[in-house]
Amino acid sequence: MRRHLRTRTIFLFLFLSLLFSTISEAGLKENVFETVLPNGLKVILLENHKAPLVTFQVWYRVGSRNEAWGKTGLSHMLEHMMFKGTEKVGPEDFSKIIQENGGNDNAFTSRDYTAYFENISADRSQVSIDLESDRMQNLLLREEDFRTERMVVMEERRLRTEDNPQANLQEHMEATAFLTSPYHWPTIGWKEDIEGFTLEDLKAHYRTYYNPVNAILIVVGDFKRQELLPKIEKAFGSIPKGIAPSQEKDVDPTQTGERRVFMKKEAQLPYIVMGYHVPNLREQDSYALEVIASLLSAGKSSRLYQSLVREKRLVLSVDADQSLLSRDPGLFYLSAELLPGKEVAEVEKALDQEVERLKKEFVGAHELEKAKNQIEASFIFGQDSLFYQGLLLAQHEIALTWRAIDNYLPSVRKVSPEEIQRVAKKYLIPDNRTVGILIPLPPKEGKPAPEGSPTKERMIR
C-alpha cells in the first residue's frame, strides 16, 4: 500500500512540475492582449479555447475605500441598483436575459472594486456586450427602487454581520486596526450610514465612478480577438470618457502598540482573531507572508492544525490568511474558533508560540518545499476556471498590474528560511497587531445562540 501511495505521489509531483515549468516559461503576458480605447476603457482579452464559453467581466475601480465618512456602503448599494434597469432593459430583466441565453451572472463589491460578470456561451457574447455597455452609461435610478433596495441591504447587513458574532467581531477589529485608512469601515457600510443614504448620493457615486476611464473590461474564453474587439469598440467606444477619480488614499501610520477589542455577544463558542499590519504585493515581503500563511494553515498537516487542533485539542478550527491583493496595505490574519470549555488565553498563547517558532527556528527544507508546492498547486489548478483567470487578471490589475501575475510563482519559489524568519520578526509582533476576542453570552430565553463562522471573504455579493 505504501509503495502504491509513493508511486502516486511521485507521479503527481512530476505532473505538477511539468505544469509549473510550462506556466513559468510561457507566462500570462505571452497570451494576454491589452488595449485602451480612446475613451480610457482598458480592455484585457485572454483567448482560451478549451470550451465554447466566455466569462465577460466589467470591473470598476470603486469599492468601500473610495467612500467617505458618513457615506460608507455606497459602492455596495450601487451594485444592487445596477440591476434595476435602463430605458432599454426593464427592472430585474438583466439576469433574466442572461439566463434565457443559457448563462449566469452576478456581481460583488470589495474594499477596492465593484465587479460584474456573465458566464455565457461564446456565441452569445454580444448579449453581454450590449447589456454591460448600456448600464455603464444609461442606468435608471428611481426613488421607489432605491427605497426597496436599501431595505434589502439593511437586512443583508443584519444577517451577514450583526447576527454573526464572528463577522461582527472582525468588523470591529478591523475598525480598530485601521484608524485613518478607508479600510476602517466595512464594505457593506455602517448601519447608520445605510439608513441615511439618499438617491442623490447614489447618482453622484454613479456619475463619479461608473465611466470608461475608471473601468476594466476583461473577457476570457473561446473567442477570436480580431472578431470580438471591434464589437467591444463599437458598443463601448462612444461612451463619454469621464474623469478618472483619484485613487490615492490615506494609509495608517506605523502602529506602535497592541490594540485589543472585546465583544460580548450571544454566541455558541469563543473566538479570537488577530490582525497584523503587512504590505501587499507591491513589496517583496508579501510573498514571504504568503508562504508563512501556507506553513501555518494550509491543510491538516499545517503547523496550526497539528498543534491547536490535533495535539492540544484547543480549537474547532484555525486559520491564517493574508491580504496580498489589497490595493492598500492590509492585514495578516490569525483566527481560531475554540472548542467548548477552552480558554481564550490558552489559545492565544498557543498561537503566539507558533509565531515565535517562525522567528526562532529556520523552516526545514522539506516543510518549506511542501508549503510552496501547496501554493503552486492551488494557484495553477485554480486557473482551470475561465472565471478565475479573469478574476486573477482584474485583482492584480487593480492592486498593481495584471503582469504581476507572472511574478507570483517565481517570487514564492525564491522565499528562503532566512527571509521567513526576517519577515516574521518584522511584522508578526505584538506592537503591530490588533486582537479581537469574542466572549459568548448565553442566548436569551427561547432563542438559540447564533452560529458564527470565521470570514476571510471581504467581497460582498
C-alpha positions, 0 to 999 in steps of 0.5 A: 500500500505504501509503495502504491501511495509513493508511486502516486505521489511521485507521479503527481509531483512530476505532473505538477512540475511539468505544469509549473515549468510550462506556466513559468516559461510561457507566462500570462503576458505571452497570451494576454492582449491589452488595449485602451480605447480612446475613451480610457476603457482598458480592455484585457482579452485572454483567448482560451479555447478549451470550451465554447464559453466566455466569462465577460467581466466589467470591473470598476475601480470603486469599492468601500475605500473610495467612500467617505465618512458618513457615506460608507456602503455606497459602492455596495448599494450601487451594485444592487441598483445596477440591476434595476434597469435602463430605458432599454432593459426593464427592472430585474430583466438583466439576469433574466436575459442572461439566463434565457441565453443559457448563462449566469451572472452576478456581481460583488463589491470589495474594499477596492472594486465593484465587479460584474460578470456573465458566464455565457456561451461564446456565441452569445457574447454580444448579449453581454456586450450590449447589456454591460455597455448600456448600464455603464452609461444609461442606468435608471435610478428611481426613488421607489427602487432605491427605497426597496433596495436599501431595505434589502441591504439593511437586512443583508447587513443584519444577517451577514454581520450583526447576527454573526458574532464572528463577522461582527467581531472582525468588523470591529477589529478591523475598525480598530486596526485601521484608524485613518485608512478607508479600510476602517469601515466595512464594505457593506457600510455602517448601519447608520450610514445605510439608513441615511443614504439618499438617491442623490448620493447614489447618482453622484457615486454613479456619475463619479465612478461608473465611466470608461476611464475608471473601468476594466473590461476583461473577457476570457474564453473561446473567442477570436480577438480580431472578431470580438474587439471591434464589437467591444469598440463599437458598443463601448467606444462612444461612451463619454470618457469621464474623469478618472477619480483619484485613487490615492488614499490615506494609509495608517501610520506605523502602529506602535502598540497592541490594540485589543477589542472585546465583544460580548455577544450571544454566541455558541463558542469563543473566538479570537482573531488577530490582525497584523499590519503587512504590505501587499504585493507591491513589496517583496515581503508579501510573498514571504507572508504568503508562504508563512500563511501556507506553513501555518494553515494550509491543510491538516498537516499545517503547523496550526492544525497539528498543534491547536487542533490535533495535539492540544485539542484547543480549537474547532478550527484555525486559520491564517490568511493574508491580504496580498491583493489589497490595493492598500496595505492590509492585514495578516490574519490569525483566527481560531474558533475554540472548542467548548470549555477552552480558554481564550488565553490558552489559545492565544498563547498557543498561537503566539508560540507558533509565531515565535517558532517562525522567528526562532527556528529556520523552516526545514527544507522539506516543510518549506518545499511542501508549503510552496508546492501547496501554493503552486498547486492551488494557484495553477489548478485554480486557473482551470476556471475561465472565471478565475483567470479573469478574476486573477487578471482584474485583482492584480490589475487593480492592486498593481498590474495584471503582469504581476501575475507572472511574478507570483510563482517565481517570487514564492519559489525564491522565499528562503528560511532566512527571509521567513524568519526576517519577515516574521520578526518584522511584522508578526509582533505584538506592537503591530497587531490588533486582537479581537476576542469574542466572549459568548453570552448565553442566548436569551430565553427561547432563542438559540445562540447564533452560529458564527463562522470565521470570514476571510471573504471581504467581497460582498455579493 
